[in-house]
Structures are given as structure tokens and as C-alpha cells.
Amino acid sequence: GWLGLTLMGVSYKLTELFALAHGHGRALTFANLGLWNVALLGLTLSLLFEPGAWLVTAFAGLLAIAAVLHVVDIALLLRTRRRRKLTVEQWHTFVSLGSLLAAAALGLLLVSGHAAGRNWVVAYGYAALAGWFGFAIVGKSYKILPFLSWLHRFNGVVGRQPVPLLSELVDQRLAWSSFGLLLVGFAGVLAGLLIADATVVRAGGALYAGGALVFAINAARLVLPLALSRRSQLVSHEMTG
């Protein structure tokens, strides 16, 4: 409820902004919003008061349909984009949306009693947290962090001297390397959980950790100049005072 609706709402706005996508209707968006909330409320109440009833599966099915509507809506939104070339941020979005569908399917199997084992509960949580939320946050960071860095470092000199593009502030090789490691690692962990193979989980987790480290290094290259610039300004102000 809290994280899911927040992420979906932010995704609509940031997708429009980053991809220059405009002219997309809102009918499917509001249909998704209404169905998601009805299904979420019904699922929560039925799990509290009738945990074994058919209503649990019915509302979980409605929630899965709402997830599909959101994915279709974002896909239609991206079709209106003016920037035709797919970016590393958008590829993160694709994996994030795929993970949402996987989590919805696993959740439906869990509440209907068709899970193969208790580790599928962990797989469900992993698909939602590391997949849907994780890839969305990492991907959007490649747009948000460069924008904040550029605004802080170059806003005062625009028009007076050459300034870099936002895309030039991000090391694209590190970004794609991180994405590859995160994707393979995530798929490995998820597969290992589903087949109950600890070796596959450990191997996938190692790759995912490597991708997270590469992302952290890339993000630090954007954030550290801000911290150093702010510190130099403080020192200069103290010396002047």
C-alpha cells in the first residue's frame, strides 16, 4: 500500500519527465489506481477475518490484474516518448516491471495454496523488494543524482561557460556493468529460491552484491563533488568571516 502506490505514482511522473513522454491519457492510470486500492483493502480485510476463504484468492487475483494494468499503462506511456533511444534507466524500469508481475504471480500462488515450498514466500518478498522496488530506485537514481549534481555545480555558470550534459556526468560503462551484474544476480537468487538450491542463491547473491558495489561507486562519483564543493564553500566563508 504505502511503498507500492508511492512508487507507481512517482514512476508515472518521472517516466514522463525523463523520456519526454507526453499526451498519454489517464483513463488506464485511474482504473489501475482504483482497482489496486479496492483489491488491497479487500485482501487485507479478508486475510484478517477470513484467512482461508475464497475471497483471499479473489482479491489477490484483482491485485495481480491491477499490477498488469500498471505495466501496460507504463508501456503505453513509453510509446509516446520523444527520446527514442532506450537508456540504462529505462532498462532498469523494464526489469522492475517484470519483477512486479513475477511478485504478483507468486503472491497469487501463495494465497491459493499452490506454493511449492516455504522458500517461495522468500522469493515473493525478494521479487517485490529487490526486483520491483530495487531496480526502479537504482534506475531512477541515474537521472535524479546527475540532475542534482549538475544543478549544484553548474547552475550559476550556464550561458557564461560550457557545461556538460547530464548524461556526461554518469559513467555509462559502470552503469551498464552494474545493471548486468544486478540483473544476472537477481535472476540467480530468484531462481535459486524457487528451486531450493542454496548454491545458486549464493552465486546469484555474490553477483548482485558486485552490481550493488559498482552502482555505489558510480553514485559516489556524482555525490562526492557536491560534498567537496560544499565543504570548500564553508571553509571559504569561515576564512572570510
Protein Blocks (a to p, Z undefined) as FASTA:
>chain_A
ZZmmmmmmmmmmmmmmmnopghiafklmmmmmmmmmmmmmmmmmmmmmmmmbmklmmmmm
mmmmmmmmmmmmmmmmmmmpmblbacfklmmmmmmmmmmmmmmmmmmmmmnopafbfklm
mmmmmmmmmmmmmmmmmmmmmmmmmmmmmmmmmmmmgojaccddfklmpcfklmmmmmmm
mmmmmmmmmmmmmnopaklmmmmmmmmmmmmmmmmmmmmmmmmmmmmmmmmmmmmmmmmZ
Z
